[in-house]
Amino acid sequence: MTLPDTELQPLLHCARVWADQDPDPVTAAQLRALITLAGGTGVKGAVAGGSGRVSTDGGREAADGNGPAGAAIDGAAGAGMTQDAAQRELTDSFSGSLQFGTAGLRAAMGPGPNRMNRVVVRRAAAGLAAFLLKASANSPRDMPVGEPSDQPATRAEREPNYRPRAVVGFDARHNSQVFAAESAAILTAAGIETFLLPAALPTPVLAYAVRKLNCDAGVMVTASHNPALDNGYKVYLGGRTVTDAGQGAQIVAPFDAMIAAEIAAVGEPASIELATAGWTMVGADFTVGYQDAVRSLADPLAFPSRDVKIVYTPMHGVGGETAVGVLRGAGFENIAVVQQQEGPDPDFPTVAFPNPEEPGALDLAVALARDEGADIVLANDPDADRAAVAALDPSAGTWRMLRGDEVGALLGSHLARRLAGRTAGTPKSLGTVAVDDGGRPGAAVAPGAAGQTGTADHPAVFANSIVSSRLLARIAASHGLEHTQTLTGFKWISRVPGLSYGYEEALGYCIAPEIVRDKDGISAALLIAELAAEAKARGRSIFDTLDDFALAHGLHAGDQLSLRVADLTQLTTMMASLRQHPPTSLGGSSVETFTDLAEGSATLPPTDGLLFRTVDGSRVIIRPSGTEPKLKCYLEVIVPVSVAADLPDARLRARAALDATLADVRAALGL
């Protein structure tokens, strides 16, 4: 439907003002073409400009190799976009501004305040710089016990020449390098001591750099496993800005609101200063330090076997060179890489979505594994902060991808055994502290130190999110280890005091928090290879280990239901309906407890979610996604198993229980 003139003209005015201020000739040209189309005069093939060219399939090849993969308006306009379609696109692009949250920014690339582009990124960098300067001036100093209270109370008083420190990294997506370079220039101009990583590198390398360089902040330009048209801006805090267990982790409240307020206060784009020099380009050998630290997590004395044939894919992302280097450096030489997905390619041509969780994403890797007679498939998502595993399931005779909860349990058991064998219940720590080149304390790692991050005050703890399996808690208890649950997201898992190992079901695993206080798909891949090789050396498979868990702790089976919505108000409506009319039975078992997670508890902050527990021990959690317009439902059933011969029947009963529960959840949602 065509917009009335009273709505269209203000929209066109806002768009013209934006186009005039846009420093990117490509997005400015796209926007001007949209303005022309939306105004009713019409153009053909006029979207391309600057360094790009139009392609009718929606893609755009930039002359500098750094343009977006092609916003929908590119191909649509070139093929004759209608006036209504242009008005819809323009309306969405200017319907509001991207909101900076705990996940930073993430959206489709294109012109306008509701898209990822150079204007939005410049404002984000300027806002982050303002936040860091205020935080460094106002944060209280670390005052030793017994020191006179009349000493300077803030860093500004104590260290008037102190400069906050930040490091910026980027992946291989279109525009990532430009966004990162301009961020470094803006941070530098604001007085921040800034480091820029030398190439497109995995997100875990940036997270490692935040701690290793003792930075007050880190920025990673990435959209992780989102579609090719997207990009994002992820922020970590550390150094002296965050000094608790979350040092070097993703931001949480209230830091997100504080940074968002500074972004909102940034003036016109032309007022943002960009330095032409002054930041430090991190040396290429910095990644060697990360690889050495991760490689040291392997424990060849306790687990000497390296006889496992691996098929690996980086999913067109930036993890390939680093992950293969770590694996081979740790002795895993028998690796076949999926050639079609080996090099970084921001268009992700062989997959519909570059997410290992998506159906079909591992098809090429599994096909190669069959051809090569491999033992295991390891995959990273494009920024390598997640790891996926597939293997030949002897009970079915087919290859299948393991669920995140299965991998989380395998890694948890492996690390628990290592801890028990090495330290016999004493507090765990990572050993000595190194000093970085700037004279500040930096992280150091002792060989084989995975899982050793407890202290005398906080013994080693295993953690996972509330939507992840309860199996990890049982594994931890069986090894005499503490366990805790957190809200969804690694920003919470990484803040657990004494964290030794943490994971969430969405393929994220934190193996060594003192190296990377975030999920790290490369270190996870290394330890998966180690535990798979150990199982093979004993004439077993990882599925045998999973069977052991079922016999010891019950068969934990899970499933998910995700509902994508066109309007975010639908999520609010569905959650309100469930709160008013919660189901009384799920999967044939009465609901025993119904918990509204928005009310919070002694152990969990409030969050928008609902938790149902049934009499038979099943659990359902329903919550809106924090990153996508989806309602997500997480199901878990537990079936007791006494002997191995009962496992096939237990799997059938678990599947039937999950199907019945799914049907009841759908009914409760009115589907």
N, C-alpha and C positions, 0 to 999 in steps of 0.2 A: 504494500500500500504506500502510495506516494505521500511524503510528509507535507502537511500544510505549510504555507509560506511563513507563518509565524514561528514555526519550529525550525524550518529549513534554513532561513537566513542567519539566525544566530549561530547555528551549527557550522555553516559555511564560513562565517566570520572567524570563529575560533580556529577552524582548520587553516584558513589563510594566514592568521597570525602565527600559528605553529610552523607552517611551511616557511615563512619568512625568517624564522629563528633557527630552523633546523640546520645543523652544521653538516649533515650528511646529504650530498646531492642526490643520492639514490632514493632515500625515503622522502625527501622533499619533492622529487619528481613524481613519485608514486602518489603522494598526497595531492599534488596539484591536478593530476589526472583524475583522481577520485572526485575532487571538487568540481571539475568540469562535468564529469558524468552525472554526479548527484544534482548539479544545477540544471541539467536537462539539455545541455548543448551537445554532449556526446563526442567521444574521440575513439579512435581505433589504434591500438598498439601504442598508446601515448604514455603508458605507465613508466616505461624504462627511462632512465636518465642517468647522468653522471657516469659511473664506471660500469653500469650493468646493461643487460639486454633482456628483452622480453622473450619468454618461451611460452607457447600456447598450452603446455601441460602444467603450468603453474610454477615452473622452476625458473631460476635466473642465474646465469653464470656471470659473476663479477669479474671484471678485467683484473682486479687485484686479488682475486681468489678469496675474498673475505666478505662477500655479500651474503645476505640471507638465502636460504635454500629456495626462496620464492614464496612470498605471501600469496594468499589466494587471489588478491586483487591483481597480481601480475598477469597471470594467464587469463583470468576472467575478463579483464579489461581488453587484453589483446584479442580475445575471441569475441568481443562485443558484449561487455557487461551491461545489464539493463540499468535504467535509472534507479529503480527500486532497490536492486542489489547494491548499487553504489551508495545509496542513502543508508541502507542497513549496515554496510561495512563502516561507513563514516560515523554513523551513530554509535556503533560499538566501540570504535577506536577512541571516541571522545565522550563516552558515557560516564567516565570517571577516571581516576588515576590509579595506577597499580599501587596496591597497599603493601608497604614493607612490613613483613611479619617475622616470626621466628625462623621461617624458611627463606628469608630474604625476599627476593623478587623472582618470579618465573612466569613467563607468558610467551605468546607468539610474537615473533619479530614483525615490525612494521611501524608506520608513522602514527603519532598520537600518544597521549598520556596513558592510554590503557594498553600499550604495547611495549615490548622491549626494543629500545633504540638508543642512539647516542645521547639524546637529550635526557631521557629518563635515567640512563646510567651516569651521566655527568652530575645530575642532581643527587643521585644516591651516593656517589663518591664524595661530593661536597658536604652532604649531610653527615656521612660517616666521619669525615675529617673534623667537622665541628663538634661532634659527639666526643671524639677521642681527645680533642684539646680541652674540652670542659672536664672530661673524666680525669685526665691527667692532672689538671689543676686542682680539682676538688676532692679527689679520693684521699682518704686518711692514710697516714703513713703506718708502716708496721712498727709499733712501739714495743721494744723489749720490756719484759716485766721489771718493774722497779725503776724505770727511767722517769726522770722528773716530768710532770705533766705540763710544765710551762714551755716544753720544747715545741718547735713548729708542728702544727697539726695536719697540714696538708702538703702535698708534694710541691705545689707552687711556692709555698713558703720555704720548704726544706731544700728543694732543688730548682731554683729559678730558671736554670738553663736546660731542664729536662725536656727531651723531645719524645713524644710517643712514637712507637715503631709499628710498621705495618708491612705485610707481605701480600703480593697479588699474584694469583695464578690463573690459568685459563686452559680450557680444553680445545678440541679441534673443530668445534662448531663454527658455522658462519658467524662472523663478527666478533667471536670471542676474543681474539687477539687485539682488535681495535678497542673493545670495551675495557680490556685489562690495561692496555697502554695508556688510555686516557684516564683511567682511575689512578694509575701510578703518577701521572702528571699532575692531577688535581690534588692528590694527597701530599705530594712533594711541595707544590705551591703553597699549601696551607701550613707547611712547617712540620709535616710528619716525616720521620726518617723511613724511607720506603724502599722495599726490595721487590723486584719483579722477577718471577721465574723465567728461565731462558727459553722455554719452548712449551708447546702444548703438552701437558703432563696430567697424570691422574690426580683426582681430588685428594686421595690419601697423601700424596707428596706435599700438597699445599698444607694439609692439616699437620703433617710432620714438621713442615717449615715453621708454622706458628709456634710450636713448642721448642724446636731446635734453635731458632733465632730469637726466642723469648720475645715474640712480638705481642703488642697490645691488641692487634687485630689482624685478621687474615681475610682476604677476599678471594673467592673462587668463582670465576665466570664459567658457568656450566648450567645446562638443563638436565644433566644426568642422563636418564633413559627416556626422556620425553621425545615426542616426534621431532623430526628434523626442522620444522619451522619455528621451534621454540628456542629460547635461551633464558639464562637466569643469572642471579647475583646472590651468592651464598656468603654469609659473614660468620666468622669465628671471632671469639674474644679470648684474650689470654694476657700474658705479661703481667703488668701491674693493674690492668683494668679488671681482670677476674683472677682472684688469687686462691679460690677454693678448689674443690674437686672438679669443677667445670673448666679449669684453665686449659685453653686450647680447644674447647668444644664449641658447637654451634650455640647461637644465642638463645636465651629464653627471656621471658618477661622478668623485669620491666625493661630490659635493654632494647627489645624490639620497638616498644613505644617511644623510648627516649631517642633512638636513632630516627624513627619515623617523624617525630616532631622536628628534629633538625632538618630533615629532608624537606618537610613542608615549609620551613622558614627560609629555604634557599631562594634567592632572588631570580631575576630573569636569566636565561641561559647565557647571555652575553656577559653577565657579571661574574661568571665562574672562571677563575684563573687556572690556566694550565701551564705548568712549567715546561720548558723545552729541554731541561737536563736537571740532574741533581739526584735522581734515584739510583739505586745500586742494582745492576743486573747480576743476579745470582749466577755463579759459575756452573757450567754444565756438569761438573763433578759433584754438585750437590745431590743429584739423583743417585749417585753412587753411594753416598752416605745413607740415603733412605734404603737402598737395596741391601747394603751391608747390615743395617739395623734389622730389617725384616728377615734376611737370611739367617741371622743369628738366633732367630726364634726356633729354628729346627733343632731337634735333639738327637743327633746321630748316635750318641752313646747308648741312649735308652731305646731308640728305634732306628737301628742301623740300616734296615732294608731300603733300597732305592729302586727295587725291581717292580716298577709299575709303568705301564704304557699309557701315556696321557694324550688326549686330543684337547687342544686349547683354542678358544676363540675370544678375541677382544671385542667382538660385535661392532666392527668398524670404528672402534674408539681408540683412546690413547693409552690403554693399559698394556698392549701387546709386548712392546720392547721391555718394559719394566718387569712385567710378570714373568715372561720367559727368562729374563736375566736372573731373577730371584730363584726360580725353580731350578734352572741349570746350575746356578752357583751353589745351590744346596745339595747337588748331586743327582737331581732328577733329569737325566739326559735324554730319555726316550720320550720326546715330545713332538707331536705332529700338529702344526698350526693350520687352521682352516684358511686356505690362501685367499678365498673370495672375500674374507672379512678381516684380513690380517692388517692392512694399513688403515690409518684414520681416513674416514670419508664422511663428511658432514651430511651427506644426503642419505646415508644408510640404505644403499640400493637393494640389498638382498633380504631385508626384513620389512614387514609392514610397520612394526614398532620396534625400536632398538632396546627392548626390555626382555631379558631372559625369561621372565615370568609369562610372557605372552605366548599363546599357542603358535607353534611353527618357528619360533625364534631360534631354537637349537637344531632345526632339521638338518642343516648342512653339517654341523658338528657331529650329530649322531650318525649321519650317513658315512662320514669319514671314519668314525670310530668302528663302524661295522666293517668297512673295507680294510682298515688297518689291524683289526683284531685288538682294539684298545681295551684297557681295563676300566677307564673312567674318562668322562668328559668334564672339563672345567671351563667355565665361561665367566667373563666379567661384563658388566654393562659398560656403556661408552666412556664413563669417567672412572670406571674401575673401583668404585666404592662398594659394589655388591659382587657376590660370587654365586654362581649356579653350578649344580652338580647333576650329572646324569650317569647312569650305569646300567648294565645288563641285569635285569631282575630275574634270578633263576626260577622263582616260583611262577612267573608269567612267560618266561622265555623271550621277553622283549625288553628293549631299552626304554627307560623312563626317567624323567627328571624328578629328583627328590624335592619334596616340599621344604620350605625354609625351616620349618620346625624339625624335620628329620636331620637336616644338616646341622642345625643348632644343637641338637642332642648329641650327635656324633662328635662335634667339636668340644662340647661341654664335657663329655665323658673322657675324651682324649686328654684335655687339659687337666681335669680333675685327677686322673691317674698320674700325670706328670708332676703335679703339685704334691700328691701324696708320696710319690716315690722319692722326690728330691728333698722335701723340707720336713716331713713327718710332723706337721701341725704347728711349726714355728711361724711367726709373722713373716710375710713375703714382701720383698722389696726388690727394686731393680738395681741395686748396687750403687756405684759411684755416680757423681754428677760431673758432667763435662762442662767446659766453658767454651762458648761460641767465640767467633772472631771479634765480636764487639765487646767482649769482656763481661757479658752477662751470663748468668747460669743457663746452661742448655741441657737437654735431656740426653741421658746415656743409657745404654742397654747392655746387660750382661748376657753372654752367650746362653742360648736356650732359655731365655727369661720369659717366654710367653706365659701369661697367667699369673705373674708375680707382682702384684701392685698393692698388696695390703700393707698396713703399718701396725705398730703396736696399739694405736688407738682404734684402728679399723682393720680387723682381720680380712683376709681375702674373701671377696663376695662375688657370687655369680648373680647376674641380673638378666631379665628379659621383660618385654612389655606385656601389659595386661591382655593384649590380644594374641600373644604367642602362647605356645603350649605349656601346660603345667608340668610336663615331663622333666624339664630342666630342674625344677625345684626338687623333684624326687631323686634325680641323679646327684645333685649337690648334697642333699641330706645323706645319701648312701655313702658319700665320701667324707662326711663330717664337715662340709663347707656351708657357709651361710648363703642364703638366697633372698633376693628381693624382687618385687615387681614394680614397674614404673608405668607412667603414661606412655602412649604410643609416640615413638620418635627417638632417635639417638641423642637428641639434645637432652633428654631425660636420663636415658641409660648411662650416658657418659658422665653424668654428675653423681652417680652413686659413690659415696665414700668407700674407699678400699676396693673399688671395682677391679676384679681380676679377669673376668670374661663376661661379655654381654652380647645379646643378639636380639633381633626382632624377626618375625616370620617373613618379612618382605625381603629376604636374602641379604640382610645386613648383619655383619659379625665383627665384633671388636675383640681382637685376639690379645693385643698388648697395649693397654691404655696409655702407658708411659711413652710409647712411640707415637701413636696416633689415637687421639681421644675422640674417635668417631668410627664409623664402620669402615672397614678396609678390605676390599675384595681380593687384594693381592696377598696379604698375610694369611687370609682365610684359605686361599687356594693352596698355599704352601703347606699348611697343616692338614688340609684335606688329602693332599698327595701323600703326606707322611702317614696318616692313619690308614689310607687305602693300601699303601705298600706294606704296612705292618700286617694288615688283615690277610693280604695275599701270601705273605711269607708264612703265615700260620695255616694256609690252605683254606682260608675263609674269604668272605666278601663283606662289604659294608652292610649288605642286607642281613647277613648273619648277625652282625652287631645290633642292628635294629630289632631283630627277633629277640636277642638277649634282653634288650630294654623292655620289650613287651612281656616277657616271662617274669622279669624282676619287678616291673612297675605297672603292668597293665598295658594293653594296646591303646595308645593315644592316637586317635584318628581325627583329622580336621578337614574342614572345607570352608569355602567363602562364597558369598553372594555379593556382587557389586552392581549397583543400579546407577547408571549415569542419567542425570537430569538436565533439561535444557534451561531451567530457571532455578536459581539457588533457593528461592522461596519454597520450592517443593520439598527441599530437605527439612526446612523448619516445620512445614506442615506435617510431614510424615513423623518427625520426632515428637511433635506435640500430640499427635494422634496416639502414638504408642505409649506416651506417658499417661494419657487419659484412659486408654483402654488397653492395658498390657495383656498379652496372652496368659492364660492360666495353665496351659499345657503345651509342651513342645516335644515332638517325637514320641508321643504316647506316654510321657512321664509328666507328672504335675510339677508346675513351677514352685520350687521351695522358697527361693528368695528372689526378689526383684530390687535391684539397686540402681538409683538414678545417680550416675557418676558426676552430674553437675553439682551435686550437693557436697562433693569432696568427702574426705575421711581423714583419719589420723595419719594415714600413710600415703595418700594420694591427693594432689591438688584437684580442684574442680575441673571437669572437662565435659564437653557435650557428648554423652554416651549413656547407654543403658545396658545393664548386665543382668542376665537371667541364669539362675542355677536350678536344675531340676532334681527331683528326688533320686534319680538314678545316676547323678553325678555329671550329667551333661552340662555344657555351658554355652551360652550365646551372648555375644556382645554386638551391639548395633551402634554405629557412630557415623557422623558425616566425615568424609575425607578432609584432611587438612590442606591438600594440594590440588585436588581435582573436584569437579562438580559431581560427586558420587556419594551415595549412601553405601556403607560397607558393613557387612554382617559376617562375623567370625564365629564358626561353630566348632566345638570339640566334644567328642564322646570318648569315654574310657570303658573298655571291655576287659574284664579280668581274664587272664589266661594262666592255667596251671601247668600245662605240659606242651611241648613243641607240637605234638600231633594235633592239638586243638587250634593252632594258629590259623589255618585256612578257614575254618568255620568262624573264628573270631573276626577275621577280616570281613567276611560276608555279613556278619551281624553288625559290625561297625558301619559298613556302607549302608545297610538298610536303615540303621538308626539315623545316620546323617541325612539320607534322602527324606525320611519322615520329618526330621526337624526342619530341613529346608522347605518342605511343603508347608509346614505350619508357619514358618517365618514369612513366606510369600503371602499366605492368607492374612496374617496379621498386618502386612503392609498393603493389603487390598489389591494384590497382583493376580 
